[in-house]
Amino acid sequence: MADTCSKDVCVTVDPGICGFPCVIKAGKMGPKMVALEISGSDCGQIKKLSEHLTRISLKDVFAPISRNPVYASTEKSGCHLSCPVPVAVIKAAEVAFGMALPKEVHIRFEPCKEEKNYPKSLDPNTEVLRFLSIIPWPRPS
């Protein structure tokens, strides 16, 4: 990334159970391009992704997931669907472009709090009964 012209952004991704963390380095190359470097992972798919994904344009940051080059490269590299690295690449690019502030993102698994007083409209039993009442069941003659 020697061709970057401003301060680089570095993001460390701890992907969870797979145990293959990585570092994403993003540096603005101009008003519409960020250079990317994904390193430090022993994951074969992330290594492939780092080969396919070396730059991201401003336009790419706004592309919908179905046409986004980051996600296309992720699929081509064989990454797992729930891998957090692609979204981290986009977040790093947003910060490198100056469009976002560097703030950590978390997905936290916690014990569910048991709800005993459902509002009537969300009570699972009421919803099942409502659903069953609209089905045109054969009625005996």
MILO-293767 format. One record per residue (C-alpha): x negated, y negated, z; residue number from 1; residue in three letters. Coordinates in pm, 1 decimal. Each point is the difference from the previous one (the first is absolute). Layout:
N
<atom><east>X</east><north>Y</north><up>Z</up><drenti>NUM</drenti><zake>ala</zake></atom>
...
This chain:
141
<atom><east>0.0</east><north>0.0</north><up>0.0</up><drenti>1</drenti><zake>met</zake></atom>
<atom><east>-285.6</east><north>-235.9</north><up>-70.9</up><drenti>2</drenti><zake>ala</zake></atom>
<atom><east>223.8</east><north>-202.1</north><up>-232.9</up><drenti>3</drenti><zake>asp</zake></atom>
<atom><east>227.0</east><north>-128.6</north><up>278.1</up><drenti>4</drenti><zake>thr</zake></atom>
<atom><east>-6.0</east><north>-373.2</north><up>57.8</up><drenti>5</drenti><zake>cys</zake></atom>
<atom><east>168.5</east><north>-42.4</north><up>337.4</up><drenti>6</drenti><zake>ser</zake></atom>
<atom><east>9.6</east><north>162.6</north><up>340.0</up><drenti>7</drenti><zake>lys</zake></atom>
<atom><east>81.2</east><north>370.3</north><up>-21.5</up><drenti>8</drenti><zake>asp</zake></atom>
<atom><east>287.7</east><north>158.8</north><up>188.8</up><drenti>9</drenti><zake>val</zake></atom>
<atom><east>-65.2</east><north>336.0</north><up>165.7</up><drenti>10</drenti><zake>cys</zake></atom>
<atom><east>276.5</east><north>232.0</north><up>115.2</up><drenti>11</drenti><zake>val</zake></atom>
<atom><east>-50.7</east><north>325.0</north><up>189.0</up><drenti>12</drenti><zake>thr</zake></atom>
<atom><east>273.0</east><north>257.6</north><up>-60.4</up><drenti>13</drenti><zake>val</zake></atom>
<atom><east>60.9</east><north>278.9</north><up>249.7</up><drenti>14</drenti><zake>asp</zake></atom>
<atom><east>244.2</east><north>214.6</north><up>-195.1</up><drenti>15</drenti><zake>pro</zake></atom>
<atom><east>105.4</east><north>219.3</north><up>290.2</up><drenti>16</drenti><zake>gly</zake></atom>
<atom><east>14.1</east><north>374.9</north><up>5.0</up><drenti>17</drenti><zake>ile</zake></atom>
<atom><east>-216.5</east><north>60.8</north><up>-308.6</up><drenti>18</drenti><zake>cys</zake></atom>
<atom><east>-294.2</east><north>-152.5</north><up>184.5</up><drenti>19</drenti><zake>gly</zake></atom>
<atom><east>-158.2</east><north>-166.6</north><up>-304.8</up><drenti>20</drenti><zake>phe</zake></atom>
<atom><east>-41.8</east><north>-370.0</north><up>83.2</up><drenti>21</drenti><zake>pro</zake></atom>
<atom><east>-133.4</east><north>-241.5</north><up>-258.0</up><drenti>22</drenti><zake>cys</zake></atom>
<atom><east>-106.1</east><north>-360.7</north><up>-39.8</up><drenti>23</drenti><zake>val</zake></atom>
<atom><east>144.8</east><north>-225.9</north><up>-267.2</up><drenti>24</drenti><zake>ile</zake></atom>
<atom><east>-199.6</east><north>-305.2</north><up>-100.4</up><drenti>25</drenti><zake>lys</zake></atom>
<atom><east>174.8</east><north>-263.5</north><up>-210.0</up><drenti>26</drenti><zake>ala</zake></atom>
<atom><east>-164.6</east><north>-312.3</north><up>-136.6</up><drenti>27</drenti><zake>gly</zake></atom>
<atom><east>147.8</east><north>-270.5</north><up>-217.5</up><drenti>28</drenti><zake>lys</zake></atom>
<atom><east>-172.7</east><north>-18.7</north><up>-338.8</up><drenti>29</drenti><zake>met</zake></atom>
<atom><east>201.7</east><north>-293.3</north><up>-129.6</up><drenti>30</drenti><zake>gly</zake></atom>
<atom><east>348.8</east><north>-144.0</north><up>29.9</up><drenti>31</drenti><zake>pro</zake></atom>
<atom><east>167.3</east><north>314.2</north><up>-139.6</up><drenti>32</drenti><zake>lys</zake></atom>
<atom><east>-230.0</east><north>294.3</north><up>77.6</up><drenti>33</drenti><zake>met</zake></atom>
<atom><east>-125.1</east><north>183.6</north><up>309.7</up><drenti>34</drenti><zake>val</zake></atom>
<atom><east>-281.1</east><north>256.5</north><up>-5.0</up><drenti>35</drenti><zake>ala</zake></atom>
<atom><east>61.3</east><north>311.2</north><up>209.9</up><drenti>36</drenti><zake>leu</zake></atom>
<atom><east>-228.5</east><north>250.3</north><up>164.6</up><drenti>37</drenti><zake>glu</zake></atom>
<atom><east>145.0</east><north>300.7</north><up>183.8</up><drenti>38</drenti><zake>ile</zake></atom>
<atom><east>-264.8</east><north>187.3</north><up>195.6</up><drenti>39</drenti><zake>ser</zake></atom>
<atom><east>-78.6</east><north>211.6</north><up>303.5</up><drenti>40</drenti><zake>gly</zake></atom>
<atom><east>257.3</east><north>275.3</north><up>-56.7</up><drenti>41</drenti><zake>ser</zake></atom>
<atom><east>-63.9</east><north>371.2</north><up>-32.0</up><drenti>42</drenti><zake>asp</zake></atom>
<atom><east>340.1</east><north>41.9</north><up>-166.7</up><drenti>43</drenti><zake>cys</zake></atom>
<atom><east>-38.3</east><north>117.4</north><up>-360.5</up><drenti>44</drenti><zake>gly</zake></atom>
<atom><east>311.6</east><north>-185.5</north><up>-110.5</up><drenti>45</drenti><zake>gln</zake></atom>
<atom><east>-116.4</east><north>-329.2</north><up>153.5</up><drenti>46</drenti><zake>ile</zake></atom>
<atom><east>-339.9</east><north>46.1</north><up>-166.3</up><drenti>47</drenti><zake>lys</zake></atom>
<atom><east>180.7</east><north>36.2</north><up>-335.2</up><drenti>48</drenti><zake>lys</zake></atom>
<atom><east>215.5</east><north>-302.8</north><up>81.9</up><drenti>49</drenti><zake>leu</zake></atom>
<atom><east>-313.2</east><north>-206.5</north><up>66.3</up><drenti>50</drenti><zake>ser</zake></atom>
<atom><east>-125.2</east><north>88.5</north><up>-349.1</up><drenti>51</drenti><zake>glu</zake></atom>
<atom><east>330.0</east><north>-90.7</north><up>-168.3</up><drenti>52</drenti><zake>his</zake></atom>
<atom><east>72.8</east><north>-313.0</north><up>200.3</up><drenti>53</drenti><zake>leu</zake></atom>
<atom><east>-280.9</east><north>-257.6</north><up>-8.4</up><drenti>54</drenti><zake>thr</zake></atom>
<atom><east>202.5</east><north>-316.8</north><up>-64.0</up><drenti>55</drenti><zake>arg</zake></atom>
<atom><east>348.9</east><north>-132.3</north><up>55.2</up><drenti>56</drenti><zake>ile</zake></atom>
<atom><east>155.9</east><north>-302.0</north><up>-166.8</up><drenti>57</drenti><zake>ser</zake></atom>
<atom><east>237.3</east><north>-250.4</north><up>152.0</up><drenti>58</drenti><zake>leu</zake></atom>
<atom><east>269.4</east><north>136.6</north><up>-231.1</up><drenti>59</drenti><zake>lys</zake></atom>
<atom><east>-65.6</east><north>353.8</north><up>132.8</up><drenti>60</drenti><zake>asp</zake></atom>
<atom><east>65.5</east><north>-112.4</north><up>357.7</up><drenti>61</drenti><zake>val</zake></atom>
<atom><east>355.0</east><north>-96.8</north><up>-100.3</up><drenti>62</drenti><zake>phe</zake></atom>
<atom><east>72.3</east><north>299.5</north><up>-225.8</up><drenti>63</drenti><zake>ala</zake></atom>
<atom><east>279.4</east><north>229.5</north><up>123.8</up><drenti>64</drenti><zake>pro</zake></atom>
<atom><east>-109.9</east><north>337.9</north><up>133.4</up><drenti>65</drenti><zake>ile</zake></atom>
<atom><east>125.0</east><north>184.8</north><up>-309.8</up><drenti>66</drenti><zake>ser</zake></atom>
<atom><east>-231.2</east><north>-207.6</north><up>-223.7</up><drenti>67</drenti><zake>arg</zake></atom>
<atom><east>-272.3</east><north>-91.8</north><up>248.0</up><drenti>68</drenti><zake>asn</zake></atom>
<atom><east>-355.1</east><north>90.1</north><up>-111.0</up><drenti>69</drenti><zake>pro</zake></atom>
<atom><east>-102.9</east><north>71.2</north><up>360.9</up><drenti>70</drenti><zake>val</zake></atom>
<atom><east>272.4</east><north>261.8</north><up>35.5</up><drenti>71</drenti><zake>tyr</zake></atom>
<atom><east>-62.5</east><north>133.7</north><up>-353.1</up><drenti>72</drenti><zake>ala</zake></atom>
<atom><east>-367.7</east><north>48.8</north><up>91.5</up><drenti>73</drenti><zake>ser</zake></atom>
<atom><east>104.2</east><north>157.2</north><up>329.4</up><drenti>74</drenti><zake>thr</zake></atom>
<atom><east>216.9</east><north>252.2</north><up>-183.0</up><drenti>75</drenti><zake>glu</zake></atom>
<atom><east>-271.1</east><north>68.1</north><up>-257.1</up><drenti>76</drenti><zake>lys</zake></atom>
<atom><east>-245.5</east><north>66.6</north><up>283.6</up><drenti>77</drenti><zake>ser</zake></atom>
<atom><east>235.4</east><north>251.0</north><up>161.6</up><drenti>78</drenti><zake>gly</zake></atom>
<atom><east>50.7</east><north>-188.0</north><up>326.7</up><drenti>79</drenti><zake>cys</zake></atom>
<atom><east>271.6</east><north>117.1</north><up>235.4</up><drenti>80</drenti><zake>his</zake></atom>
<atom><east>321.5</east><north>-199.7</north><up>-27.8</up><drenti>81</drenti><zake>leu</zake></atom>
<atom><east>-22.1</east><north>-129.3</north><up>358.3</up><drenti>82</drenti><zake>ser</zake></atom>
<atom><east>-367.5</east><north>-102.1</north><up>-23.2</up><drenti>83</drenti><zake>cys</zake></atom>
<atom><east>-32.5</east><north>-352.5</north><up>144.9</up><drenti>84</drenti><zake>pro</zake></atom>
<atom><east>-305.6</east><north>-92.2</north><up>-209.4</up><drenti>85</drenti><zake>val</zake></atom>
<atom><east>190.6</east><north>-143.6</north><up>-301.7</up><drenti>86</drenti><zake>pro</zake></atom>
<atom><east>198.7</east><north>-246.8</north><up>210.8</up><drenti>87</drenti><zake>val</zake></atom>
<atom><east>-322.7</east><north>-93.1</north><up>182.4</up><drenti>88</drenti><zake>ala</zake></atom>
<atom><east>-161.6</east><north>-76.5</north><up>-337.5</up><drenti>89</drenti><zake>val</zake></atom>
<atom><east>286.5</east><north>-234.0</north><up>-86.8</up><drenti>90</drenti><zake>ile</zake></atom>
<atom><east>-7.9</east><north>-164.9</north><up>344.7</up><drenti>91</drenti><zake>lys</zake></atom>
<atom><east>-378.2</east><north>-53.7</north><up>-30.5</up><drenti>92</drenti><zake>ala</zake></atom>
<atom><east>47.3</east><north>-152.7</north><up>-346.2</up><drenti>93</drenti><zake>ala</zake></atom>
<atom><east>271.1</east><north>-234.2</north><up>130.2</up><drenti>94</drenti><zake>glu</zake></atom>
<atom><east>-237.9</east><north>-126.1</north><up>269.1</up><drenti>95</drenti><zake>val</zake></atom>
<atom><east>-287.4</east><north>-31.5</north><up>-248.3</up><drenti>96</drenti><zake>ala</zake></atom>
<atom><east>226.0</east><north>-206.5</north><up>-227.8</up><drenti>97</drenti><zake>phe</zake></atom>
<atom><east>86.7</east><north>-222.2</north><up>295.3</up><drenti>98</drenti><zake>gly</zake></atom>
<atom><east>367.5</east><north>99.4</north><up>-19.5</up><drenti>99</drenti><zake>met</zake></atom>
<atom><east>17.0</east><north>163.7</north><up>344.2</up><drenti>100</drenti><zake>ala</zake></atom>
<atom><east>-167.2</east><north>-18.2</north><up>336.5</up><drenti>101</drenti><zake>leu</zake></atom>
<atom><east>-200.1</east><north>298.7</north><up>123.1</up><drenti>102</drenti><zake>pro</zake></atom>
<atom><east>238.8</east><north>170.7</north><up>241.9</up><drenti>103</drenti><zake>lys</zake></atom>
<atom><east>-6.4</east><north>367.8</north><up>98.5</up><drenti>104</drenti><zake>glu</zake></atom>
<atom><east>279.9</east><north>229.2</north><up>-108.8</up><drenti>105</drenti><zake>val</zake></atom>
<atom><east>113.0</east><north>292.1</north><up>216.8</up><drenti>106</drenti><zake>his</zake></atom>
<atom><east>217.1</east><north>305.5</north><up>-44.1</up><drenti>107</drenti><zake>ile</zake></atom>
<atom><east>54.8</east><north>128.4</north><up>349.7</up><drenti>108</drenti><zake>arg</zake></atom>
<atom><east>169.1</east><north>330.5</north><up>88.6</up><drenti>109</drenti><zake>phe</zake></atom>
<atom><east>175.8</east><north>-23.0</north><up>334.1</up><drenti>110</drenti><zake>glu</zake></atom>
<atom><east>254.3</east><north>211.5</north><up>186.1</up><drenti>111</drenti><zake>pro</zake></atom>
<atom><east>352.3</east><north>-85.2</north><up>-108.1</up><drenti>112</drenti><zake>cys</zake></atom>
<atom><east>221.4</east><north>-163.4</north><up>257.2</up><drenti>113</drenti><zake>lys</zake></atom>
<atom><east>314.4</east><north>201.6</north><up>45.3</up><drenti>114</drenti><zake>glu</zake></atom>
<atom><east>306.5</east><north>-204.4</north><up>-82.9</up><drenti>115</drenti><zake>glu</zake></atom>
<atom><east>310.3</east><north>113.5</north><up>184.0</up><drenti>116</drenti><zake>lys</zake></atom>
<atom><east>231.9</east><north>-291.3</north><up>-72.1</up><drenti>117</drenti><zake>asn</zake></atom>
<atom><east>23.1</east><north>-14.7</north><up>-377.0</up><drenti>118</drenti><zake>tyr</zake></atom>
<atom><east>212.0</east><north>-277.1</north><up>-141.0</up><drenti>119</drenti><zake>pro</zake></atom>
<atom><east>313.5</east><north>171.0</north><up>-133.6</up><drenti>120</drenti><zake>lys</zake></atom>
<atom><east>-102.5</east><north>-70.2</north><up>-361.2</up><drenti>121</drenti><zake>ser</zake></atom>
<atom><east>-335.7</east><north>175.7</north><up>54.1</up><drenti>122</drenti><zake>leu</zake></atom>
<atom><east>118.2</east><north>291.2</north><up>214.1</up><drenti>123</drenti><zake>asp</zake></atom>
<atom><east>-108.5</east><north>313.0</north><up>-191.7</up><drenti>124</drenti><zake>pro</zake></atom>
<atom><east>315.8</east><north>189.0</north><up>100.9</up><drenti>125</drenti><zake>asn</zake></atom>
<atom><east>226.5</east><north>-280.4</north><up>-123.5</up><drenti>126</drenti><zake>thr</zake></atom>
<atom><east>-189.9</east><north>-15.9</north><up>-330.1</up><drenti>127</drenti><zake>glu</zake></atom>
<atom><east>28.5</east><north>376.9</north><up>-50.9</up><drenti>128</drenti><zake>val</zake></atom>
<atom><east>372.3</east><north>-5.8</north><up>75.2</up><drenti>129</drenti><zake>leu</zake></atom>
<atom><east>49.5</east><north>-297.7</north><up>-233.6</up><drenti>130</drenti><zake>arg</zake></atom>
<atom><east>-192.2</east><north>182.7</north><up>-275.0</up><drenti>131</drenti><zake>phe</zake></atom>
<atom><east>199.5</east><north>320.6</north><up>51.2</up><drenti>132</drenti><zake>leu</zake></atom>
<atom><east>327.2</east><north>-192.7</north><up>-13.6</up><drenti>133</drenti><zake>ser</zake></atom>
<atom><east>-67.5</east><north>-133.3</north><up>-351.3</up><drenti>134</drenti><zake>ile</zake></atom>
<atom><east>-90.8</east><north>335.1</north><up>-154.2</up><drenti>135</drenti><zake>ile</zake></atom>
<atom><east>292.4</east><north>139.2</north><up>-201.3</up><drenti>136</drenti><zake>pro</zake></atom>
<atom><east>6.6</east><north>336.0</north><up>179.1</up><drenti>137</drenti><zake>trp</zake></atom>
<atom><east>235.6</east><north>261.3</north><up>-143.2</up><drenti>138</drenti><zake>pro</zake></atom>
<atom><east>309.3</east><north>-9.1</north><up>215.8</up><drenti>139</drenti><zake>arg</zake></atom>
<atom><east>209.6</east><north>306.5</north><up>60.0</up><drenti>140</drenti><zake>pro</zake></atom>
<atom><east>334.8</east><north>-10.7</north><up>-179.3</up><drenti>141</drenti><zake>ser</zake></atom>
